[in-house]
Amino acid sequence: DKEVNISIQSWIENQSIPQVFESEYKFQALRADKIGDEFGVKYIIKGSGDEYQKLEEIKASQCSFIIPLKYPEGFDVSDPYDALNISLEELKHWEMAPANAAFLRKAGIEIAFTASGLKDASMFLEALRKAILYGLSKEDALKACTETPASLMGVSGKIGSLKKGMVAN
């Protein structure tokens, strides 16, 4: 007699779980915030690495971000004719992308890191060191790899720091 939609029922039951919205570029992150505002949800946004380009708007969203440590590769400029096809925007992003995390932290935005997008996960530490070289403090880098992800996922009572009774992994 009563119709039950198990998909909607499950969705309602899982609203207390941290919700991550993946964006492929800075404007999708801002759109995710607007969607979250409309539905009363504060999303954790998995960014794309270009958030520094819209820093004021990103800061105004008051969202936390999961930042990839994947940076653009250098361009082959050995052929001058091919080099002419590289835009100033592409060159500037290649230069500024490693500073994305530093810009976000200096603006007071909570960040965590992900190895998503790296060709090889073993490159994570090298990419993290590059972010530090581009202005991210070592303390913020450590926090973005430990405490912040645990806090964002709601498990800071079990993981994320070295304390008695915590899982050390």
MDAnalysis code that builds the backbone (N, CA, C; Angstrom):
import MDAnalysis as mda
import numpy as np

u = mda.Universe.empty(507, n_residues=169, atom_resindex=np.repeat(np.arange(169), 3), trajectory=True)
u.add_TopologyAttr("name", ["N", "CA", "C"] * 169)
u.add_TopologyAttr("resid", np.arange(1, 170))
u.add_TopologyAttr("resname", ["ASP", "LYS", "GLU", "VAL", "ASN", "ILE", "SER", "ILE", "GLN", "SER", "TRP", "ILE", "GLU", "ASN", "GLN", "SER", "ILE", "PRO", "GLN", "VAL", "PHE", "GLU", "SER", "GLU", "TYR", "LYS", "PHE", "GLN", "ALA", "LEU", "ARG", "ALA", "ASP", "LYS", "ILE", "GLY", "ASP", "GLU", "PHE", "GLY", "VAL", "LYS", "TYR", "ILE", "ILE", "LYS", "GLY", "SER", "GLY", "ASP", "GLU", "TYR", "GLN", "LYS", "LEU", "GLU", "GLU", "ILE", "LYS", "ALA", "SER", "GLN", "CYS", "SER", "PHE", "ILE", "ILE", "PRO", "LEU", "LYS", "TYR", "PRO", "GLU", "GLY", "PHE", "ASP", "VAL", "SER", "ASP", "PRO", "TYR", "ASP", "ALA", "LEU", "ASN", "ILE", "SER", "LEU", "GLU", "GLU", "LEU", "LYS", "HIS", "TRP", "GLU", "MET", "ALA", "PRO", "ALA", "ASN", "ALA", "ALA", "PHE", "LEU", "ARG", "LYS", "ALA", "GLY", "ILE", "GLU", "ILE", "ALA", "PHE", "THR", "ALA", "SER", "GLY", "LEU", "LYS", "ASP", "ALA", "SER", "MET", "PHE", "LEU", "GLU", "ALA", "LEU", "ARG", "LYS", "ALA", "ILE", "LEU", "TYR", "GLY", "LEU", "SER", "LYS", "GLU", "ASP", "ALA", "LEU", "LYS", "ALA", "CYS", "THR", "GLU", "THR", "PRO", "ALA", "SER", "LEU", "MET", "GLY", "VAL", "SER", "GLY", "LYS", "ILE", "GLY", "SER", "LEU", "LYS", "LYS", "GLY", "MET", "VAL", "ALA", "ASN"])
u.atoms.positions = np.array([
    [0.810, -1.202, 0.000],
    [0.000, 0.000, 0.000],
    [0.856, 1.270, 0.000],
    [2.030, 1.172, 0.604],
    [2.878, 2.351, 0.728],
    [4.095, 2.195, -0.178],
    [4.326, 3.194, -1.012],
    [5.487, 3.156, -1.903],
    [6.724, 3.622, -1.137],
    [7.826, 2.890, -1.311],
    [9.078, 3.243, -0.641],
    [10.171, 3.339, -1.695],
    [10.862, 4.449, -1.684],
    [11.987, 4.639, -2.591],
    [13.255, 4.441, -1.761],
    [13.897, 3.278, -1.900],
    [15.050, 2.971, -1.053],
    [16.256, 3.867, -1.367],
    [16.344, 4.395, -2.573],
    [17.441, 5.307, -2.919],
    [17.316, 6.605, -2.139],
    [16.137, 7.189, -2.141],
    [15.922, 8.435, -1.399],
    [16.040, 8.189, 0.091],
    [15.529, 7.080, 0.563],
    [15.615, 6.745, 1.976],
    [17.073, 6.627, 2.407],
    [17.882, 5.966, 1.610],
    [19.306, 5.819, 1.908],
    [20.005, 7.172, 1.863],
    [19.666, 7.999, 0.880],
    [20.264, 9.328, 0.761],
    [19.967, 10.156, 2.013],
    [18.743, 10.115, 2.493],
    [18.351, 10.859, 3.691],
    [19.113, 10.353, 4.910],
    [19.255, 9.045, 5.031],
    [19.949, 8.465, 6.175],
    [21.441, 8.804, 6.200],
    [22.016, 9.096, 5.032],
    [23.455, 9.357, 4.949],
    [23.810, 10.846, 4.914],
    [22.895, 11.718, 5.260],
    [23.173, 13.151, 5.223],
    [24.175, 13.595, 6.293],
    [24.368, 12.804, 7.329],
    [25.323, 13.181, 8.378],
    [26.769, 12.839, 8.009],
    [26.948, 12.058, 6.958],
    [28.285, 11.690, 6.492],
    [28.899, 12.894, 5.773],
    [30.206, 13.180, 5.998],
    [30.825, 14.290, 5.262],
    [30.654, 14.102, 3.756],
    [30.300, 15.178, 3.079],
    [30.011, 15.106, 1.652],
    [31.072, 15.866, 0.865],
    [31.662, 15.171, -0.088],
    [32.720, 15.748, -0.913],
    [32.173, 15.991, -2.311],
    [32.413, 17.179, -2.808],
    [31.986, 17.563, -4.154],
    [33.258, 17.750, -4.967],
    [33.418, 16.980, -6.030],
    [34.626, 17.047, -6.846],
    [34.457, 18.080, -7.951],
    [35.445, 18.965, -8.061],
    [35.393, 19.976, -9.120],
    [36.614, 19.830, -10.023],
    [36.415, 20.095, -11.303],
    [37.497, 19.971, -12.272],
    [38.175, 21.301, -12.557],
    [37.571, 22.398, -12.136],
    [38.172, 23.713, -12.285],
    [37.521, 24.662, -11.287],
    [38.127, 25.815, -11.103],
    [37.739, 26.753, -10.052],
    [36.269, 27.147, -10.074],
    [35.684, 27.294, -11.251],
    [34.291, 27.712, -11.323],
    [33.336, 26.621, -10.849],
    [33.713, 25.362, -11.027],
    [32.878, 24.271, -10.506],
    [32.887, 24.277, -8.983],
    [34.007, 24.648, -8.387],
    [34.077, 24.730, -6.929],
    [33.111, 25.791, -6.415],
    [33.064, 26.921, -7.090],
    [32.141, 27.985, -6.692],
    [30.688, 27.566, -6.913],
    [30.440, 26.828, -7.987],
    [29.094, 26.320, -8.259],
    [28.685, 25.304, -7.181],
    [29.614, 24.476, -6.764],
    [29.328, 23.491, -5.711],
    [28.916, 24.193, -4.426],
    [29.588, 25.297, -4.110],
    [29.223, 26.052, -2.915],
    [27.808, 26.602, -3.030],
    [27.449, 27.111, -4.207],
    [26.089, 27.638, -4.398],
    [25.039, 26.537, -4.264],
    [25.352, 25.356, -4.783],
    [24.431, 24.222, -4.657],
    [24.298, 23.839, -3.180],
    [25.436, 23.801, -2.485],
    [25.410, 23.494, -1.058],
    [24.591, 24.503, -0.271],
    [24.748, 25.780, -0.597],
    [23.961, 26.819, 0.078],
    [22.472, 26.618, -0.160],
    [22.121, 26.241, -1.376],
    [20.719, 26.042, -1.716],
    [20.104, 24.891, -0.929],
    [20.902, 23.835, -0.687],
    [20.373, 22.660, 0.003],
    [20.786, 22.588, 1.478],
    [21.466, 23.628, 1.958],
    [21.865, 23.649, 3.365],
    [22.973, 22.677, 3.693],
    [23.871, 22.425, 2.734],
    [24.972, 21.480, 2.921],
    [26.289, 22.218, 2.754],
    [27.215, 22.005, 3.665],
    [28.547, 22.586, 3.526],
    [29.454, 21.484, 2.996],
    [29.690, 21.529, 1.682],
    [30.502, 20.511, 1.034],
    [31.987, 20.702, 1.338],
    [32.688, 19.589, 1.364],
    [34.141, 19.595, 1.290],
    [34.414, 19.483, -0.203],
    [35.190, 20.393, -0.739],
    [35.377, 20.418, -2.185],
    [36.746, 19.873, -2.543],
    [36.735, 18.849, -3.404],
    [37.993, 18.341, -3.957],
    [38.323, 19.238, -5.128],
    [39.337, 20.052, -4.944],
    [39.693, 21.051, -5.934],
    [40.477, 20.490, -7.103],
    [40.886, 21.410, -7.953],
    [41.599, 21.031, -9.167],
    [43.006, 21.599, -9.233],
    [43.351, 22.467, -8.293],
    [44.690, 23.041, -8.287],
    [44.756, 24.448, -8.837],
    [43.628, 25.002, -9.267],
    [43.630, 26.365, -9.798],
    [42.802, 27.328, -8.942],
    [42.557, 26.958, -7.716],
    [41.714, 27.770, -6.835],
    [42.326, 29.141, -6.543],
    [43.634, 29.254, -6.578],
    [44.310, 30.528, -6.325],
    [43.852, 31.606, -7.302],
    [43.318, 31.219, -8.448],
    [42.890, 32.182, -9.457],
    [41.598, 32.904, -9.081],
    [40.839, 32.354, -8.171],
    [39.601, 32.964, -7.678],
    [39.607, 32.953, -6.147],
    [40.703, 33.399, -5.569],
    [40.938, 33.256, -4.130],
    [39.881, 33.950, -3.276],
    [39.502, 35.161, -3.605],
    [38.516, 35.882, -2.791],
    [37.165, 35.164, -2.789],
    [36.741, 34.697, -3.955],
    [35.462, 33.991, -4.048],
    [35.528, 32.641, -3.328],
    [36.672, 31.968, -3.465],
    [36.871, 30.680, -2.782],
    [36.838, 30.884, -1.273],
    [37.494, 31.930, -0.800],
    [37.507, 32.233, 0.638],
    [36.095, 32.537, 1.133],
    [35.340, 33.299, 0.355],
    [33.977, 33.659, 0.742],
    [33.063, 32.437, 0.852],
    [33.389, 31.358, 0.155],
    [32.567, 30.151, 0.214],
    [32.627, 29.483, 1.584],
    [33.714, 29.702, 2.317],
    [33.942, 29.106, 3.638],
    [33.934, 27.577, 3.592],
    [34.278, 27.029, 2.433],
    [34.370, 25.578, 2.289],
    [35.790, 25.120, 2.603],
    [35.911, 23.875, 2.998],
    [37.220, 23.232, 3.130],
    [37.543, 22.589, 1.796],
    [38.832, 22.476, 1.494],
    [39.245, 21.962, 0.193],
    [40.218, 20.801, 0.332],
    [40.042, 19.825, -0.531],
    [41.014, 18.747, -0.713],
    [41.759, 19.114, -1.982],
    [43.047, 19.341, -1.844],
    [43.844, 19.878, -2.936],
    [44.743, 18.789, -3.525],
    [44.720, 18.615, -4.840],
    [45.635, 17.659, -5.460],
    [47.046, 18.241, -5.517],
    [48.009, 17.391, -5.370],
    [49.406, 17.808, -5.483],
    [49.931, 17.455, -6.871],
    [49.068, 17.563, -7.852],
    [49.443, 17.333, -9.242],
    [49.596, 18.697, -9.888],
    [50.771, 18.930, -10.447],
    [51.060, 20.214, -11.075],
    [51.208, 20.029, -12.577],
    [50.973, 21.109, -13.332],
    [51.142, 21.000, -14.784],
    [52.590, 20.678, -15.136],
    [52.763, 19.886, -16.163],
    [54.110, 19.563, -16.622],
    [54.639, 20.727, -17.456],
    [55.963, 20.817, -17.516],
    [56.588, 21.862, -18.309],
    [56.276, 21.685, -19.789],
    [56.358, 22.756, -20.516],
    [56.049, 22.739, -21.941],
    [57.317, 22.497, -22.753],
    [57.150, 21.831, -23.868],
    [58.261, 21.630, -24.803],
    [58.349, 22.889, -25.669],
    [59.382, 23.684, -25.432],
    [59.553, 24.924, -26.175],
    [60.779, 24.856, -27.087],
    [61.191, 23.634, -27.407],
    [62.369, 23.476, -28.264],
    [62.090, 23.961, -29.691],
    [60.842, 23.883, -30.121],
    [60.468, 24.399, -31.431],
    [59.801, 25.759, -31.233],
    [60.383, 26.832, -31.722],
    [59.821, 28.167, -31.487],
    [58.401, 28.334, -32.035],
    [58.064, 27.623, -33.079],
    [56.720, 27.739, -33.642],
    [55.686, 27.082, -32.717],
    [56.055, 25.953, -32.137],
    [55.159, 25.318, -31.163],
    [55.045, 26.165, -29.904],
    [56.146, 26.791, -29.516],
    [56.148, 27.624, -28.317],
    [55.186, 28.802, -28.453],
    [54.979, 29.291, -29.652],
    [54.050, 30.403, -29.873],
    [52.602, 30.015, -29.577],
    [52.299, 28.715, -29.614],
    [50.935, 28.248, -29.367],
    [50.603, 28.101, -27.888],
    [51.574, 28.313, -27.030],
    [51.338, 28.217, -25.587],
    [50.875, 29.582, -25.103],
    [49.716, 29.607, -24.491],
    [49.154, 30.888, -24.044],
    [49.829, 31.367, -22.770],
    [49.727, 32.653, -22.527],
    [50.261, 33.232, -21.298],
    [49.536, 32.651, -20.087],
    [48.242, 32.386, -20.231],
    [47.465, 31.793, -19.144],
    [48.023, 30.417, -18.756],
    [48.346, 29.604, -19.759],
    [48.910, 28.273, -19.497],
    [50.277, 28.384, -18.819],
    [51.100, 29.302, -19.307],
    [52.430, 29.487, -18.709],
    [52.328, 29.978, -17.266],
    [51.418, 30.912, -17.022],
    [51.251, 31.454, -15.673],
    [50.738, 30.376, -14.725],
    [49.820, 29.550, -15.195],
    [49.318, 28.466, -14.338],
    [50.433, 27.465, -14.036],
    [51.263, 27.161, -15.021],
    [52.393, 26.258, -14.803],
    [53.292, 26.821, -13.702],
    [53.488, 28.133, -13.709],
    [54.343, 28.775, -12.703],
    [53.681, 28.818, -11.326],
    [52.386, 29.099, -11.272],
    [51.707, 29.372, -10.006],
    [51.061, 28.166, -9.335],
    [50.796, 27.097, -10.050],
    [50.070, 25.956, -9.493],
    [50.697, 25.382, -8.216],
    [52.028, 25.272, -8.124],
    [52.591, 24.741, -6.879],
    [52.362, 25.637, -5.659],
    [52.016, 26.907, -5.881],
    [51.762, 27.833, -4.775],
    [50.289, 27.846, -4.361],
    [49.443, 27.061, -5.012],
    [48.016, 27.039, -4.724],
    [47.746, 26.792, -3.243],
    [48.368, 25.780, -2.677],
    [48.141, 25.442, -1.266],
    [48.565, 26.590, -0.351],
    [49.692, 27.219, -0.650],
    [50.174, 28.335, 0.174],
    [49.188, 29.503, 0.120],
    [48.673, 29.816, -1.072],
    [47.706, 30.908, -1.196],
    [46.434, 30.605, -0.400],
    [45.953, 29.380, -0.500],
    [44.734, 29.007, 0.214],
    [44.925, 29.089, 1.718],
    [46.037, 28.583, 2.225],
    [46.284, 28.632, 3.669],
    [46.464, 30.065, 4.166],
    [47.179, 30.887, 3.400],
    [47.361, 32.286, 3.802],
    [46.030, 33.031, 3.827],
    [45.074, 32.574, 3.045],
    [43.735, 33.171, 3.047],
    [42.861, 32.593, 4.163],
    [43.392, 31.635, 4.914],
    [42.644, 31.039, 6.019],
    [41.731, 29.898, 5.625],
    [41.940, 29.343, 4.455],
    [41.099, 28.239, 3.971],
    [41.694, 26.918, 4.442],
    [40.853, 26.071, 5.007],
    [41.285, 24.766, 5.502],
    [41.516, 23.829, 4.317],
    [42.697, 23.198, 4.287],
    [43.026, 22.311, 3.167],
    [43.523, 20.960, 3.664],
    [43.308, 19.973, 2.831],
    [43.886, 18.639, 2.984],
    [44.458, 18.290, 1.618],
    [45.360, 17.344, 1.577],
    [45.992, 16.974, 0.312],
    [45.528, 15.607, -0.163],
    [45.597, 15.420, -1.473],
    [45.321, 14.132, -2.077],
    [46.390, 13.823, -3.126],
    [46.663, 12.545, -3.301],
    [47.590, 12.095, -4.344],
    [46.834, 11.828, -5.643],
    [45.544, 12.085, -5.643],
    [44.726, 11.865, -6.828],
    [45.275, 12.665, -8.002],
    [45.415, 11.992, -9.124],
    [45.918, 12.647, -10.321],
    [47.400, 12.458, -10.565],
    [48.133, 12.069, -9.538],
    [49.562, 11.817, -9.729],
    [49.745, 10.539, -10.537],
    [50.697, 10.545, -11.448],
    [50.969, 9.341, -12.244],
    [51.421, 8.201, -11.348],
    [52.160, 8.549, -10.312],
    [52.692, 7.563, -9.389],
    [52.540, 8.121, -7.977],
    [51.853, 7.405, -7.101],
    [51.615, 7.886, -5.740],
    [52.916, 8.121, -4.967],
    [53.995, 7.492, -5.389],
    [55.270, 7.713, -4.711],
    [55.810, 9.124, -4.953],
    [55.204, 9.863, -5.875],
    [55.611, 11.242, -6.153],
    [54.979, 12.235, -5.176],
    [54.137, 11.744, -4.274],
    [53.416, 12.607, -3.339],
    [54.362, 13.461, -2.502],
    [55.361, 12.842, -1.899],
    [56.276, 13.577, -1.026],
    [57.051, 14.640, -1.808],
    [57.479, 14.306, -3.003],
    [58.181, 15.283, -3.842],
    [57.273, 16.473, -4.167],
    [56.015, 16.193, -4.488],
    [55.063, 17.260, -4.791],
    [54.769, 18.103, -3.553],
    [54.716, 17.454, -2.385],
    [54.503, 18.172, -1.130],
    [55.684, 19.102, -0.845],
    [56.884, 18.619, -1.078],
    [58.073, 19.461, -0.889],
    [58.053, 20.656, -1.837],
    [57.534, 20.470, -3.029],
    [57.445, 21.573, -3.987],
    [56.464, 22.631, -3.480],
    [55.358, 22.190, -2.890],
    [54.391, 23.134, -2.315],
    [55.037, 23.937, -1.190],
    [55.875, 23.287, -0.396],
    [56.589, 23.979, 0.679],
    [57.586, 24.970, 0.082],
    [58.269, 24.564, -0.956],
    [59.209, 25.447, -1.645],
    [58.506, 26.696, -2.189],
    [57.248, 26.556, -2.562],
    [56.473, 27.667, -3.114],
    [55.702, 28.441, -2.045],
    [56.028, 28.257, -0.783],
    [55.479, 29.126, 0.255],
    [54.624, 28.490, 1.325],
    [54.249, 27.246, 1.216],
    [53.455, 26.596, 2.249],
    [54.357, 26.276, 3.434],
    [53.907, 26.593, 4.639],
    [54.737, 26.296, 5.811],
    [54.767, 24.787, 6.062],
    [55.838, 24.325, 6.678],
    [55.956, 22.896, 6.982],
    [54.854, 22.456, 7.941],
    [54.487, 23.335, 8.857],
    [53.425, 23.016, 9.812],
    [52.082, 22.829, 9.099],
    [51.792, 23.742, 8.172],
    [50.541, 23.619, 7.408],
    [50.554, 22.379, 6.519],
    [51.721, 22.049, 5.963],
    [51.836, 20.852, 5.122],
    [51.564, 19.594, 5.943],
    [52.155, 19.525, 7.133],
    [51.940, 18.363, 8.003],
    [50.477, 18.264, 8.424],
    [49.901, 19.398, 8.780],
    [48.493, 19.409, 9.202],
    [47.572, 18.976, 8.054],
    [47.895, 19.400, 6.821],
    [47.067, 19.048, 5.663],
    [47.168, 17.572, 5.306],
    [48.166, 16.888, 5.855],
    [48.324, 15.454, 5.596],
    [47.831, 14.598, 6.757],
    [47.561, 15.199, 7.899],
    [47.230, 14.415, 9.091],
    [45.933, 14.877, 9.758],
    [46.006, 15.950, 10.509],
    [44.878, 16.408, 11.316],
    [43.668, 16.838, 10.482],
    [43.913, 17.639, 9.456],
    [42.794, 18.176, 8.684],
    [41.980, 17.091, 7.988],
    [42.607, 16.143, 7.271],
    [41.777, 15.101, 6.634],
    [40.976, 14.294, 7.657],
    [41.581, 13.999, 8.796],
    [40.866, 13.250, 9.825],
    [39.682, 14.052, 10.352],
    [39.897, 15.332, 10.558],
    [38.824, 16.203, 11.032],
    [37.707, 16.328, 10.004],
    [38.080, 16.527, 8.741],
    [37.067, 16.672, 7.691],
    [36.197, 15.423, 7.554],
    [36.789, 14.261, 7.743],
    [36.042, 13.012, 7.604],
    [35.373, 12.574, 8.908],
    [35.552, 13.376, 9.960],
    [34.889, 13.091, 11.229],
    [35.485, 11.948, 12.024],
    [36.769, 11.673, 11.820],
    [37.423, 10.579, 12.536],
    [38.640, 11.052, 13.323],
    [38.657, 12.323, 13.705],
    [39.828, 12.869, 14.398],
    [40.011, 12.265, 15.793],
    [39.005, 11.579, 16.307],
    [39.153, 10.904, 17.589],
    [39.918, 9.595, 17.485],
    [40.141, 9.120, 16.252],
    [40.811, 7.839, 16.038],
    [42.134, 7.983, 15.298],
    [42.188, 8.897, 14.329],
    [43.395, 9.052, 13.515],
    [43.706, 10.536, 13.318],
    [44.876, 10.818, 12.787],
    [45.229, 12.183, 12.447],
    [46.281, 12.811, 13.320],
    [46.602, 12.181, 14.445],
    [47.655, 12.705, 15.305],
    [48.298, 11.549, 16.076],
    [49.459, 11.839, 16.597],
    [50.183, 10.839, 17.375],
    [49.905, 11.050, 18.862],
    [48.941, 10.338, 19.358],
    [48.550, 10.407, 20.762],
    [48.240, 9.006, 21.250],
    [48.285, 8.847, 22.529],
    [47.963, 7.556, 23.118],
    [46.509, 7.192, 22.787],
    [46.323, 5.958, 22.320],
    [45.003, 5.465, 21.971],
    [44.589, 5.715, 20.524],
    [45.409, 6.441, 19.775],
    [45.093, 6.731, 18.376],
    [45.701, 5.627, 17.501],
    [45.096, 5.423, 16.328],
    [45.624, 4.473, 15.367],
    [46.829, 5.128, 14.685],
    [47.949, 4.458, 14.704],
    [49.167, 5.006, 14.080],
    [49.364, 4.304, 12.730],
    [49.015, 4.983, 11.663],
    [49.214, 4.422, 10.327],
    [49.521, 5.531, 9.335],
])
